[in-house]
Amino acid sequence: MPIDLVCLRDGEPLFIECKARRSEFGEERKKALLNLARIAGAKPILAYRDKRKIFLVNVQTNDPMFIENI
């Protein structure tokens, strides 16, 4: 299962996949995460690290996300 964290934010479910690097998030994992999120009505998010910074990306839209806007 490609989900590391399941969270609720203002009643909206978030499915979060965590990776050390974005390159570790392959197409097969992406398809699985998108499918599960679609079925559950959740927002699919990739969290990864680059040079000690944490980045969040909405997998469905490929838009960057910020913690205060999730």
C-alpha positions as CSV (number, residue, x, y, z in Angstrom):
1,M,0.0,0.0,0.0
2,P,1.5,3.4,-1.0
3,I,0.3,5.3,2.0
4,D,2.5,6.2,4.9
5,L,0.2,8.6,6.7
6,V,-3.6,9.1,6.8
7,C,-4.6,12.4,8.2
8,L,-7.7,14.6,8.4
9,R,-7.6,18.3,7.9
10,D,-10.9,20.2,8.4
11,G,-12.7,16.9,7.7
12,E,-10.8,16.2,4.4
13,P,-8.8,13.0,4.3
14,L,-5.1,13.3,3.2
15,F,-3.1,10.3,2.0
16,I,0.6,11.0,2.4
17,E,3.4,9.0,0.8
18,C,6.8,9.8,2.3
19,K,10.1,9.3,0.4
20,A,13.7,10.3,1.1
21,R,13.9,11.7,-2.5
22,R,11.3,12.5,-5.1
23,S,13.0,10.2,-7.6
24,E,12.0,7.2,-5.4
25,F,8.4,7.8,-6.2
26,G,7.9,5.7,-9.3
27,E,4.9,5.6,-11.7
28,E,3.5,2.4,-10.3
29,R,3.4,3.9,-6.7
30,K,1.9,7.1,-8.1
31,K,-0.9,5.2,-9.9
32,A,-1.7,3.2,-6.8
33,L,-1.8,6.3,-4.6
34,L,-4.0,8.2,-7.1
35,N,-6.4,5.3,-7.3
36,L,-6.7,4.8,-3.6
37,A,-7.2,8.6,-3.1
38,R,-9.9,8.7,-5.8
39,I,-11.8,5.8,-4.2
40,A,-11.6,7.3,-0.7
41,G,-12.1,10.9,-1.8
42,A,-8.8,11.9,-0.3
43,K,-6.1,14.3,-1.4
44,P,-2.9,12.4,-2.5
45,I,0.3,14.1,-1.2
46,L,3.9,13.2,-1.7
47,A,6.3,14.3,1.0
48,Y,10.0,14.2,0.3
49,R,13.3,15.7,1.5
50,D,15.9,17.6,-0.5
51,K,19.0,19.1,1.2
52,R,17.4,19.0,4.6
53,K,14.2,20.7,3.5
54,I,10.8,19.0,3.3
55,F,8.7,19.4,0.2
56,L,5.0,18.5,-0.2
57,V,3.4,18.0,-3.6
58,N,-0.2,17.3,-4.5
59,V,0.2,14.2,-6.7
60,Q,-3.0,14.7,-8.6
61,T,-2.2,18.3,-9.8
62,N,1.7,18.2,-9.3
63,D,1.3,21.5,-7.5
64,P,3.6,22.3,-4.5
65,M,1.9,22.5,-1.2
66,F,2.6,24.4,2.0
67,I,1.8,23.1,5.5
68,E,-0.4,26.0,6.3
69,N,-2.4,25.4,3.1
70,I,-3.0,21.7,3.3
